[in-house]
């Protein structure tokens, strides 16, 4: 199993909505925060600024990234209608790239059926051109679950903690029929089966460069 642990010091998180990042990569965030003291986390969310959802997001990311240096920006683009605001979204992703030097980037997977997610999936590789971009999956009503190409095994403790924190911090989403611990653990169990682990999170990668040394 390939380990990147020693090479990750800063990560960039890009999401369309408050809760996308935690749903798609919450277990991986918990794992990285535990493994990398002083991890730097730069996060951008397009929708939810100036609402209670932004406060939910900050509290959630602080719990998912304990001990990390967290920088969070939540914009005020309209939920479900971000494509017409392409220029604003592009500028925000560019600014996120300019401010940091991430070793990993997390963004929506390109096959996501939600138009806000797809916009970011298209924009992120245009700014983070020399980075390993992990496309996370968002559990929802649409049948757009991807065929992932990269898996991150999760311990039972981490998987349970992720599900618990999601329900705890995103009170605004509890009325959705799919937003519960059973749903999140079910997907994590499926991805675990696919990589011979108990639980896992899965990602889509478009391109990766590998250096085996010897130069």
C-alpha positions as a Markdown table, in Angstrom:
| # | Residue | x | y | z |
|---|---|---|---|---|
| 1 | Unk | 0.0 | 0.0 | 0.0 |
| 2 | Unk | 1.4 | 3.4 | -1.0 |
| 3 | Unk | 1.8 | 5.9 | 1.9 |
| 4 | Unk | 2.0 | 9.6 | 1.4 |
| 5 | Unk | 1.8 | 10.5 | 5.1 |
| 6 | Unk | 5.3 | 11.9 | 5.4 |
| 7 | Unk | 4.9 | 14.1 | 2.3 |
| 8 | Unk | 1.6 | 15.8 | 3.2 |
| 9 | Unk | 1.9 | 19.0 | 5.2 |
| 10 | Unk | -0.8 | 21.2 | 3.6 |
| 11 | Unk | -4.0 | 20.3 | 1.9 |
| 12 | Unk | -6.6 | 22.4 | -0.1 |
| 13 | Unk | -10.3 | 21.6 | 0.2 |
| 14 | Unk | -12.8 | 22.8 | -2.4 |
| 15 | Unk | -16.5 | 22.3 | -2.0 |
| 16 | Unk | -19.7 | 23.8 | -3.5 |
| 17 | Unk | -21.8 | 23.5 | -0.3 |
| 18 | Unk | -21.3 | 23.4 | 3.4 |
| 19 | Unk | -21.1 | 19.7 | 4.3 |
| 20 | Unk | -19.7 | 18.5 | 0.9 |
| 21 | Unk | -16.1 | 18.3 | 2.2 |
| 22 | Unk | -17.0 | 16.4 | 5.4 |
| 23 | Unk | -19.3 | 14.0 | 3.5 |
| 24 | Unk | -16.7 | 13.3 | 0.8 |
| 25 | Unk | -13.5 | 13.2 | 2.8 |
| 26 | Unk | -14.3 | 13.5 | 6.5 |
| 27 | Unk | -12.6 | 10.2 | 7.4 |
| 28 | Unk | -9.5 | 11.1 | 5.5 |
| 29 | Unk | -9.4 | 14.5 | 7.1 |
| 30 | Unk | -9.6 | 12.9 | 10.6 |
| 31 | Unk | -6.8 | 10.5 | 9.6 |
| 32 | Unk | -4.5 | 13.2 | 8.2 |
| 33 | Unk | -5.1 | 15.5 | 11.2 |
| 34 | Unk | -4.1 | 12.7 | 13.6 |
| 35 | Unk | -1.1 | 11.7 | 11.5 |
| 36 | Unk | 0.3 | 15.1 | 10.6 |
| 37 | Unk | 1.0 | 17.5 | 13.5 |
| 38 | Unk | 0.4 | 21.1 | 12.5 |
| 39 | Unk | -1.4 | 20.1 | 9.2 |
| 40 | Unk | -2.3 | 23.2 | 7.3 |
| 41 | Unk | -5.9 | 23.1 | 5.8 |
| 42 | Unk | -7.1 | 25.7 | 3.3 |
| 43 | Unk | -10.8 | 25.3 | 2.5 |
| 44 | Unk | -13.1 | 27.1 | 0.0 |
| 45 | Unk | -16.9 | 26.6 | -0.1 |
| 46 | Unk | -18.9 | 28.4 | -2.8 |
| 47 | Unk | -22.3 | 28.6 | -1.1 |
| 48 | Unk | -23.6 | 29.3 | 2.4 |
| 49 | Unk | -21.8 | 32.5 | 3.4 |
| 50 | Unk | -23.6 | 34.9 | 5.7 |
| 51 | Unk | -25.9 | 32.1 | 6.8 |
| 52 | Unk | -26.1 | 29.6 | 9.7 |
| 53 | Unk | -24.6 | 27.0 | 7.4 |
| 54 | Unk | -21.3 | 28.8 | 7.4 |
| 55 | Unk | -21.1 | 28.5 | 11.1 |
| 56 | Unk | -22.0 | 24.8 | 10.9 |
| 57 | Unk | -19.1 | 24.4 | 8.4 |
| 58 | Unk | -16.5 | 26.1 | 10.5 |
| 59 | Unk | -17.5 | 24.1 | 13.6 |
| 60 | Unk | -17.5 | 20.8 | 11.6 |
| 61 | Unk | -14.1 | 21.4 | 9.9 |
| 62 | Unk | -12.6 | 22.3 | 13.3 |
| 63 | Unk | -13.8 | 18.9 | 14.6 |
| 64 | Unk | -12.7 | 17.0 | 11.4 |
| 65 | Unk | -9.3 | 18.6 | 11.5 |
| 66 | Unk | -8.4 | 18.8 | 15.2 |
| 67 | Unk | -5.1 | 20.6 | 15.9 |
| 68 | Unk | -4.8 | 21.7 | 12.3 |
| 69 | Unk | -4.2 | 25.3 | 11.1 |
| 70 | Unk | -7.5 | 25.9 | 9.4 |
| 71 | Unk | -8.3 | 28.7 | 7.0 |
| 72 | Unk | -11.9 | 28.6 | 5.7 |
| 73 | Unk | -13.6 | 30.9 | 3.1 |
| 74 | Unk | -17.4 | 30.5 | 2.5 |
| 75 | Unk | -18.7 | 32.5 | -0.4 |
| 76 | Unk | -22.4 | 33.6 | -1.0 |
| 77 | Unk | -23.1 | 32.1 | -4.4 |
| 78 | Unk | -26.6 | 30.7 | -4.8 |
| 79 | Unk | -27.1 | 27.1 | -3.9 |
| 80 | Unk | -28.0 | 25.1 | -7.1 |
| 81 | Unk | -27.2 | 27.9 | -9.4 |
| 82 | Unk | -23.5 | 28.5 | -9.4 |
| 83 | Unk | -22.6 | 27.8 | -13.1 |
| 84 | Unk | -23.6 | 31.4 | -14.2 |
| 85 | Unk | -21.1 | 32.7 | -11.6 |
| 86 | Unk | -18.2 | 30.9 | -13.3 |
| 87 | Unk | -16.0 | 34.0 | -13.1 |
| 88 | Unk | -16.4 | 34.4 | -9.4 |
| 89 | Unk | -15.8 | 30.7 | -8.7 |
| 90 | Unk | -12.8 | 30.7 | -11.0 |
| 91 | Unk | -11.3 | 33.7 | -9.2 |
| 92 | Unk | -11.9 | 32.1 | -5.8 |
| 93 | Unk | -10.2 | 28.9 | -6.8 |
| 94 | Unk | -7.3 | 30.9 | -8.2 |
| 95 | Unk | -6.9 | 32.8 | -5.0 |
| 96 | Unk | -6.9 | 29.6 | -3.0 |
| 97 | Unk | -4.2 | 28.3 | -5.2 |
| 98 | Unk | -2.2 | 31.5 | -4.9 |
| 99 | Unk | -2.3 | 31.6 | -1.2 |
| 100 | Unk | -0.9 | 28.2 | -0.5 |
| 101 | Unk | 1.3 | 25.3 | -1.6 |
| 102 | Unk | -0.9 | 22.2 | -1.0 |
| 103 | Unk | 0.5 | 18.7 | -1.2 |
| 104 | Unk | -3.0 | 17.3 | -1.9 |
| 105 | Unk | -6.2 | 18.8 | -3.2 |
| 106 | Unk | -9.7 | 17.5 | -2.5 |
| 107 | Unk | -12.5 | 18.5 | -4.9 |
| 108 | Unk | -15.8 | 17.0 | -6.3 |
| 109 | Unk | -15.4 | 14.1 | -8.6 |
| 110 | Unk | -16.0 | 15.0 | -12.3 |
| 111 | Unk | -19.0 | 12.7 | -12.8 |
| 112 | Unk | -21.1 | 14.3 | -10.1 |
| 113 | Unk | -24.7 | 15.0 | -11.3 |
| 114 | Unk | -25.0 | 18.2 | -9.3 |
| 115 | Unk | -24.3 | 21.2 | -11.4 |
| 116 | Unk | -22.5 | 23.1 | -8.6 |
| 117 | Unk | -20.2 | 20.1 | -8.0 |
| 118 | Unk | -19.4 | 19.7 | -11.7 |
| 119 | Unk | -18.5 | 23.3 | -12.0 |
| 120 | Unk | -15.8 | 22.9 | -9.3 |
| 121 | Unk | -14.7 | 19.6 | -10.8 |
| 122 | Unk | -14.0 | 21.4 | -14.1 |
| 123 | Unk | -12.3 | 24.5 | -12.5 |
| 124 | Unk | -10.0 | 22.9 | -10.0 |
| 125 | Unk | -7.6 | 21.2 | -12.5 |
| 126 | Unk | -7.2 | 24.5 | -14.4 |
| 127 | Unk | -5.7 | 26.1 | -11.3 |
| 128 | Unk | -4.1 | 23.2 | -9.5 |
| 129 | Unk | -2.3 | 21.9 | -12.6 |
| 130 | Unk | 0.7 | 20.2 | -10.9 |
| 131 | Unk | -1.1 | 18.7 | -7.9 |
| 132 | Unk | -2.6 | 15.4 | -7.0 |
| 133 | Unk | -6.4 | 16.1 | -7.0 |
| 134 | Unk | -8.6 | 13.6 | -5.3 |
| 135 | Unk | -12.2 | 13.8 | -6.5 |
| 136 | Unk | -14.5 | 12.9 | -3.6 |
| 137 | Unk | -18.0 | 11.4 | -3.9 |
| 138 | Unk | -21.1 | 12.9 | -2.4 |
| 139 | Unk | -23.8 | 10.5 | -1.2 |
| 140 | Unk | -27.2 | 11.8 | -2.4 |
| 141 | Unk | -30.4 | 11.0 | -4.3 |
| 142 | Unk | -28.9 | 10.9 | -7.8 |
| 143 | Unk | -27.4 | 7.6 | -9.0 |
| 144 | Unk | -24.1 | 9.2 | -9.8 |
| 145 | Unk | -21.8 | 7.2 | -7.5 |
| 146 | Unk | -18.5 | 6.9 | -9.4 |
| 147 | Unk | -16.2 | 4.0 | -10.2 |
| 148 | Unk | -13.4 | 5.1 | -7.9 |
| 149 | Unk | -9.7 | 4.7 | -8.7 |
| 150 | Unk | -8.1 | 5.5 | -5.3 |
| 151 | Unk | -9.1 | 4.2 | -1.8 |
| 152 | Unk | -8.2 | 5.3 | 1.7 |
| 153 | Unk | -8.9 | 2.6 | 4.3 |
| 154 | Unk | -10.5 | 3.9 | 7.5 |
| 155 | Unk | -10.4 | 2.3 | 10.9 |
| 156 | Unk | -13.7 | 1.4 | 12.5 |
| 157 | Unk | -13.1 | 4.2 | 15.0 |
| 158 | Unk | -12.6 | 6.8 | 12.3 |
| 159 | Unk | -15.6 | 5.7 | 10.2 |
| 160 | Unk | -17.9 | 5.8 | 13.2 |
| 161 | Unk | -16.5 | 9.2 | 14.3 |
| 162 | Unk | -17.1 | 10.6 | 10.8 |
| 163 | Unk | -20.7 | 9.5 | 10.8 |
| 164 | Unk | -21.2 | 10.9 | 14.3 |
| 165 | Unk | -19.7 | 14.3 | 13.5 |
| 166 | Unk | -21.7 | 14.7 | 10.3 |
| 167 | Unk | -25.0 | 14.2 | 12.1 |
| 168 | Unk | -23.8 | 16.3 | 15.1 |
| 169 | Unk | -22.6 | 19.4 | 13.2 |
| 170 | Unk | -25.0 | 19.7 | 10.2 |
| 171 | Unk | -28.3 | 20.1 | 12.0 |
| 172 | Unk | -29.7 | 21.9 | 9.0 |
| 173 | Unk | -29.5 | 18.7 | 7.0 |
| 174 | Unk | -31.1 | 16.2 | 9.4 |
| 175 | Unk | -34.5 | 16.4 | 7.7 |
| 176 | Unk | -33.1 | 14.8 | 4.5 |
| 177 | Unk | -34.0 | 11.2 | 4.3 |
| 178 | Unk | -30.5 | 10.1 | 3.4 |
| 179 | Unk | -28.6 | 12.2 | 5.9 |
| 180 | Unk | -28.0 | 9.7 | 8.7 |
| 181 | Unk | -25.2 | 7.6 | 10.2 |
| 182 | Unk | -26.4 | 4.4 | 8.6 |
| 183 | Unk | -26.1 | 5.9 | 5.1 |
| 184 | Unk | -22.6 | 7.2 | 5.6 |
| 185 | Unk | -21.4 | 3.9 | 7.2 |
| 186 | Unk | -23.0 | 1.9 | 4.4 |
| 187 | Unk | -21.1 | 3.7 | 1.7 |
| 188 | Unk | -17.9 | 3.5 | 3.7 |
| 189 | Unk | -18.4 | -0.3 | 4.2 |
| 190 | Unk | -18.9 | -0.8 | 0.4 |
| 191 | Unk | -15.7 | 1.1 | -0.3 |
| 192 | Unk | -13.9 | -0.9 | 2.3 |
| 193 | Unk | -15.0 | -4.2 | 0.7 |
| 194 | Unk | -13.5 | -2.9 | -2.6 |
| 195 | Unk | -10.1 | -2.3 | -1.1 |
| 196 | Unk | -10.0 | -5.2 | 1.5 |
| 197 | Unk | -10.6 | -3.0 | 4.5 |
| 198 | Unk | -13.5 | -2.7 | 7.0 |
| 199 | Unk | -14.3 | 0.8 | 5.9 |
| 200 | Unk | -12.8 | 3.3 | 3.4 |
| 201 | Unk | -13.3 | 6.5 | 1.5 |
| 202 | Unk | -12.9 | 6.4 | -2.2 |
| 203 | Unk | -11.8 | 9.0 | -4.7 |
| 204 | Unk | -11.4 | 9.5 | -8.5 |
| 205 | Unk | -8.1 | 10.7 | -9.8 |
| 206 | Unk | -7.7 | 11.9 | -13.4 |
| 207 | Unk | -3.9 | 12.0 | -13.5 |
| 208 | Unk | -1.0 | 11.3 | -11.2 |
| 209 | Unk | 2.8 | 11.5 | -11.5 |
| 210 | Unk | 5.0 | 9.1 | -9.6 |
| 211 | Unk | 8.7 | 9.6 | -8.8 |
| 212 | Unk | 10.5 | 6.3 | -8.0 |
| 213 | Unk | 13.8 | 8.1 | -7.6 |
| 214 | Unk | 17.1 | 6.8 | -9.0 |
| 215 | Unk | 17.8 | 10.1 | -10.9 |
